[in-house]
Amino acid sequence: MTKWIEGAAFFLSQERDPQLEEKIDEIVNDLERAQGPDGYLNEYFTVVEPEARFKRRGDHELYCAGHLIEGLSPMEKPREKQKCWMWQSAMRT
């Protein structure tokens, strides 16, 4: 989902789309609920192998976090007057 958010954010940086913004809000709300208290966000390592968290760098942990962070720049510009939810989620990661 983070890659999709990144792509949608780039689209929104060029053209406002209230329906797309609403969909992103829904997904980010789901991601926020899935985050651990320390901000960690990776379903596989949270549910299946929590003891392997940040130990196997080739398993997309940083890659997925990167997409969330990459989505910040284009996403926040059109929403500069709204709650900065992407920053809050990503900075907890």
N, C-alpha and C positions, 0 to 999 in steps of 0.2 A: 504494500500500500504506500510505502514511503516514496517509491519511484514514481508512482502514479501522482502523488501529491506534488512532487517536484515538477513533473511535466505540466500538470494543471496550473501550477503557480506561474510557470513561464508563459502559458497562454494568457492568464489573467493580468500579467504585467503589460500585455499589449492591448487587451480588450476586456472590459468589465462584463461579467456574466453572473447575475445573481443566483441562478440555478446551480452553476458550478461552484460558486462560493458556498452555497448551502450544503452541497455534497461534501466538500472539503471539510466544512465545520463538523458534519456528522462523523466523518472518518477520524478527524483529529480528536473529537470527543471520545471515540472508542479507543484510540491510541493512548490518550491520557488516562483512561480507566485501566488500561492494561499495564501501564508503567508501574514499576516497583516504587517503594517509598524513596529510594535513592535515585530514581529517574531511569533505571535500566529498562530497556525496551527490546526484547527479543524473545518471542513466544517459545521457540524451541528450547533455548537455554534456561528459560524460566520454568517451564513445565517438565521437559524431558530430562535434561542434564544440567541442573543448576550448578553442580560442582565443577563443570567444565567452562563456566562463564569466564570469558577473557583469557582462556588458555589455549584455544585452537583458533588462531587468527585467520585461518583459511576458510572458516565456516560462515562467512558473511556478516559477522557481528558489526564490524566497523563500516563495511560497505552499506548496510541498511541504515545505520545511524547517519552516515554521510548523506544519503538521499534526503533524510529529514532536514538536516542542516542546510543542504544545498537548496532546498525549497524555501528557505527563509527569505533570502534576498528578494527574489521576484514577488513573493507572496505578500510581504509586508508593505511594499510601496503602495499598492492600491488600497490597502487597509490601514494606512497610517493613523487614521483617527479612531480606529477600533482597537479593542483589546489585542495585545500582542501575544496571542495564544501560541503561535508557532515557536516564538522565542522561549516562552515559558516551558513548553514541552521539550524542546531540544536542549536547553541549558540544564535540564534535569538529567539528560542522557549522559 
